[in-house]
Structures are given as structure tokens and as C-alpha cells.
Amino acid sequence: MNDSSWGAPPQTGQPGHTGQAGYWGPAHQGHMDGGPVQGAAPAGPAYDAQDAPHTRPMPIVPEVSAHGGDQDDDRGAARLSGPLFRDENPEPMHDAPQPTPAPKKSAGRDLGAAIGVGVGLGAVIIASLFVVKAVFVGVIAVAVVVGLWELTSRLQERKEIKAPLVPLAVGGAAMVVAGYVRGAEGAWVAMALTALAVLVWRMTEPPEGYLKDVTAGVFAAFYVPFLATFVAMMLTADDGPWRVLTFLLLTVVSDTGAYAVGWRFGKHKLAPRISPGKTREGLLGAVAFAMLAGALCLQFLIDDGVWWQGLLLGLAVAASATLGDLGESMIKRDLGIKDMGTLLPGHGGIMDRLDSLLPTAPVVWLLLVLFVGSG
């Protein structure tokens, strides 16, 4: 689309130039039927742009700023015309509105802090993962306890739901250790005992709200420590550290692909009532990035893995990570909060980092067992 199609004014010295930049029509439209139009310049000597470089007669319709300023009418595209796009720099008129810079896309986070915290967490995870497996199990247990604290605190603050933290924290840490030592059987037993402990612990307080408190407690026990137990179970295989690394890489790559593609090309909302920032284009980016990363990881990191298995694993991770993110967004919308905590600058809280990881852990554990065995 060229400037002339929107009524850009001709240049000085060109045919039709009237000396009155900013008109949508010819200068003689200032009078109709021989009479002045309200707001037109009074009769007098002919207007001379040379003598009054910073004045201009009042136009009939909203004028086009010579500097690309925003217009109030539906012909806003006309602001793309004028000297600005001809490498000219005329002095701005004193009475002309200054242009408003276009808003820039932003992630709404402190990017520097987010990168720093992410690198720091990654270094801790990698160091503990490949040095001593038991240390990494401890890292999982600590993350679980902090996540439970954040979740129960927000429930009490926003909904007055008092899920008992003490049995949840003790049972959650025990659940992770049991999953690492005894596998799925140990995890289920620890989950059942944790739920029982929640029921009994809450009996020490008045009965009002008992049902909602213990229901929230059992939900928290399943949502945070039980799902995290599958990460510890991955670690028990001979190539356990590489399985856990694959799980982490695919989840991070899925989130990164969704963000990058959605930020650049996202137009169609994925679930506007739950998470307005997510788009269908972002979901496609998550799938593409995760499938590519999955093929590489299964081919080069996992014993007996095949690239096509990685494609399926990446697809499953993109789906589970997206659903996990939407699930926590649903919880936060119900609670009326933006983040679960403020412990990690640029990220929010621990739960804001675990939202995609938790539901993805059992998916990756199961598919790896099906593809290459339990190790």
C-alpha cells in the first residue's frame, strides 16, 4: 500500500501543492456555497508559509501529522505517509501532537533475573544429578516441600482453606524417597499414608471446614509430591541421570518453543478464559521443538533409544506440559493471583516452575519404560 492511496499531501513544487500540509482534500474545500465554514481561517491576506513556518490554517477534517502521529479516525494508516519516510527531518510544529511510540511486546518478567536464576538452578540440578544420585533425590524433596508450602499458603490466604502443611511436608519428602528406594509400590504406599496423616492431623482442630481442608490436603499430596516421585523413579535406572536430563530438556524446550513461536507469530488464542497469553501457534511451536529435541535425546542419550520413539515422546511432552501449565493457570485464576510465590526472581515461585514438570514426569517415565525398559 503506497502513501498516495491514503491521501498523502503532494510535495512543494509538485502540481496541486497548496502550501497546506495535512488536508484530506483540496484547499478550496474550506468554503462551501460561497460562505466560510465554521472554524475556517478569517478573511485577510493570503496565507504565506514562508512568513509563518509554525502556523497553519485550521483544516476541515482532522489533519495528518507530518511526523506520523496517531489519528483518531479510521484512516490511521495515513500516518505512514509524509516526510518521515523520505529521509527528511523537518522541525516539528509547536502545536502538532508528538507521536506516541508503539508498544513493545514484553514477557512481563525481569528477563535478566529470570535467566540468572534459570542458569543457577540448572547448574545445581546437573551437578547433583551426575555426581551423587542421592543428592538429587534431596533436591527433589526440597522442591516438593517448598512447593507444598507455597500452595497451602495461597489456599489459606485466598480461600481460607487450611490444608495441614506438617503431614504434607513430611509425607511428601517420604514419598519421594520411597519412590526412589521401592519404586511405584513404595510411592503408592507413601501416598496412602500421607492422605491418612492429613485426615488425622486435621482432627485436632474444630470440625468447621474439615471436609474442604482435608480434600485440599489430599489434592496437594497427589499434585506435588506424588507426581514428583516419578522423577526419582526415573533416576533408579542404569542410565537414570540421562533419563532425568531428557525429561528436563524436553519440558524446557517445549516451554521455550511455545514462548518463542507464540510471541512472534501467535494470533489465535488457545484457551483465553484460562491463560490469555497462550496461542495455538505457540502450541505448534512447543510440539515442533519438543519432537526435534526428543528425537535427538532418544538417539544419543538413552540406551537402546531410537529417534522415532523420541518423536512420540516429544509430542507427549508438549501435550502434558501445556496441560500442566493450563492446570496451574486455572488454579491461580480461581485464587485470583498471578504467581504462587516470589522465591525465584523473574520466575515467581517454585510451583510456577513445577507446573509443566509435574504432570510431565509420569508421562516420560511410562513412555521410557515402554520404549527401552525400566533399566
N, C-alpha and C positions, 0 to 999 in steps of 0.2 A: 504494500500500500504506500503510495507516494504522498507527499505533503499537499500537493495541489488538490487531491481529491477531498481534502477536508477544508478547503478554503484558505490555504495559506496565502498571506498577502504578497503581491508582487514586489520585487526589489526596486529601489530607487533607480531611476533611469530606464526602467523597463516600461513597456506600454501598459497603460492602465494605472500607473502609480499615482496616488493622490496625496502622499505625504502623511497619511493617517493609518499607521500600522495598527492592526488589531481589529479591523472591521470584518464582519462576515459578509457584507455586501458592499456595493459601491458607495462612495461618499455622498452622492446626491440623494440617498435614501434618508438623509437627515430631515427632509421636508416632504410632506405629503399634501397634495392638493393645494400647493402654494403656501401653506401655513407651517409654522415651526412645530416640531414635535416636542412634547414636554421633556425637558432635560437636555435639549439641543443647545449648542453654544449661541449666545446672543449675537444679533447682527452687529457688524462692525467691520474693521479692516480685515482683509484676507489673512487667514492663518499662515504663519511662516515658520516652518520647522527649524530654519536656521537661527531665527531670533529667540525661539523658546524651546531649547532642546529638551527641557524637562517638563513640558506641559503638553497636553493633547486634548482635543475636544471630546466631550462625552459621547461615546458610541450609542447606537440604538439598542444593541444587544450586548451581552457580556463579552468583553473583548478577550482576545487571546494574548496571554502574556508572552513577551518576547523571550522569556527565559524558561519556558516550559512549565510554568506554574499550573497547579491543578485547576480545573474548571468545574463549575457546579452543574453544567448542563450535560447532556448525553453526548456531546461532541468532544469529550475529553481527549480523544486521540489526536486532536489538533495541536496539542501541546508538543507533539513530536516535530512540528514544523518550526521555522524561524531560524535566526542566525546561529543558535547553539549548534546545529547540525551542519553548519557550513564553515566551522572553524573560525568564526568571528566572535569577538568578545566586546560587545558594546557595553557602555556603562549602564548599570541598572537605573531605571527611572525611580525617583524618590517615592512616588505614590503607587508603584506597582508591587503587588504582593510577592514576597520571596518564595521560591519553590520549596516544597516540603519533600525531603528525601524519602525515597521509597523504603518501606520497612524491610529489614533483612530477616531471613529465616534464622531462627535460633533454636537450639535444643532445650533452652530453658534451664541449663545447668552450667556450673563453673567447669568448663572443659579442661582447664589446666589441672584443677584439683581432681577431677574425675580420672584423668589419665594417670596422674601420680599415684592415686590410691589403687587404681587397677593394676599398675605395674608392681606396686608393693605387695598387694595380695597375691598376684601371680608368682612373684619370687618366693614368698613364704610357702605357697602350695607346692611349687615344683621342688623346692629344697626338701620339704618334709616328705613328699611323695616318693622321691628316688633315693633318699638316704636311709630312713627307717620307716617302715610301713606303720608301725605303732604310733609314731609321732603324727602321721597324717590322720589316723583314727582320732587322735586327740583334737586335731584341728576341726574335724567334722563335729565332734561332741561340743566343742566350744561354740561353734557357729550355731548349732542346734539350740543350746541354752540361751544364747543371746537373741536368737530369732523368737523363741518362746516368750522371752521377757518382753520384747517389742510387741508381739501380737497380743499377749494378755494385758499389757499396759494400755494399748489403744482400745481394746474391748471395754476395759473398765472406765476409761476416760470418756468415750463417746457413747457407749450403750449401757453403762453401769452393770456390765456382766463381769462377775468376779470368778473367772476360771482360776483354780488354785495353782499357783506357779511352782511351789516347792515340789509336789509329787510329779508335776510335769517335767521340771528340770532334771530331777534325779532319775525318773523313769526314762526320759528322753536320752540322757547320756548312757544309761544302762542298755537301752535299746540298740544304740549304735555299736557298743562293744559286743553285745550278744550276737548281732548280725555278723560281725567280723569273726567272732570265735566259733559260733554254732550255725551260721548260715541262716536261711529263711526260717527254719524251725525256731531258732533262738529269737529271731526278730518278732515272730508272731507271739511267742510266749511272753516276751518282754512287753509287747503292746497290750496284751490282755491284762497283765499285772499292773501296768501303768493306768489303764482305764479303771481298774478296781480301786487303786490307790486314790484316784481323783474322786470317786464316789464316796469313799470313806472319809477322806480329808475334809470334804465339804460338809459332812455331817456335824462337824464341831461348831458350825455357825447356825443362825436361825434358819428355819425352813423356807422363808420367803425368797423366791428366786432360785431355789435349789435346782429345779429342772433345767433352766436356761444356763446356769453356771456349769453344771456337770456336762451338759450337752456341748457347750463351748469347749470345755476341757478335753473331752474325748476327741472332738474335731481337731483341736490343736495338736493332740498327741499323734493323730494319724497324719495330719497335714505336714508337720515339720519333722519330727524325729523318725517316724516310721518310713516316710519316703526317702529321707536322707540315709537310712540304713542300707539301701541298695547300692549306694556309693561304696560303703565299707565292704559289702559283699562282692563287688567287682574287684576289690583290692586283693581278695584271697586267691585269685588265680595266679598261675605262674607268671603270666605277663600282666598281672594286675595293675601295676603303675601305668602301663601303656593303655590299658582299657580305660582307666580313670582319666588319663590325659585325653584320650579320644573323646570321651563323654564331655569333658570340659571344653575342648576345642570346638566340637560340633555345636554345642549350645551357644558359645560366644560368637562363633562365625554366623550362626543363624540370626542372632540378635543384631549383629553388625550389618549383615546383608539386608535385613528388614529396615534398619535405620537408614542406611546409605541410599538404597533404592527408593524407599518411601519419601525421604527428604528431598530427593532430586526429581523424582517422577510421580510421586503419589498424588492422585486426584480423586480416586473413588474410595470412600470410607469403608473400612472393613466392619467395624462394629461401633458406630458413632455414639450409641447410647451407653456404651461401656468404656471405650477408650477412643476418643475422637481423633487422636493423633495417628492411629494405625490405619493403614490403607491396604487395599488389595494388591497394589503394585509392590508395597513393602513385603507382603506375604510371599509373592512370587520371588522377590529378591532373597528372602530367607530360604526358600526351597532350593533355589539355584545354588546359592553359596554353600548351604549345608550338604547338598548332594555331591558337589565337587569335593568339598573337604572330606566327606565320608568315603568317597572312592579312594582318595589318596591315603587316608588313615588306615583303612582296612587292607589296602595293598601293601603298605610299607611299615605299619606299626604293629599290627595284630598278627599273632602267629596263626598261620593257615587261613588268613583272611583273603577274600577275593574282592576286586574292585566293584563288581556289580552288587555285592552284598552291601558295600559302602553306600551305593546309590540309594538302596532301600532304607538303610539306617539313617542317612541324611534326611530323606523325605519324612521319616517318622519323627526325627528330632525336631525338624521345622514345625511339624504339626503340634507336637506335645509342648514345645517351648512357647509357641504362640498361645495355645490354650492355657498354659500355666500363667503367662503374663496377663491374659484377659481375666483369668480367675482371680488373681490378686487385685487387678483393677476393679473388679466387681466388689470385692471386699472393701477396698478403700473408698469406693463411691458410697457404699452403704454406711461406712463410718464417717464419711464427709471429710476425708483427709487426702493430702497429696502424696505423702511418704509415710512409711511405717516408723521411721526414725530419722535421726540426724547423725548417727555414729560415723558414717563414711562420707566425708565431704565430696560433693559432686555426684554422689550416688543415692543418698538418702540413708536408709538403714540396712541392716543385714538382710532383712526379709525382702527388701527391694532388689537385692542381688540374687536371692534364692528363688524368686518367683518362677523363673524359667527352668532353673536347675532341678527343683524338687520333683515336679511331675515327669521330667525327662529321665531321671535316674532309673526308675523301674523299666522304662521302655528300652533304654540302652542295655541294661543288664539282661533283660529277657532275650532281646534280639542277638546279642553276642553269645549267649548260651545256646541259642538255636543254631547260629551260624558256625561257631567254632568250638562249642562245648564249654563246660564250666571251668576247664583248665586245671 
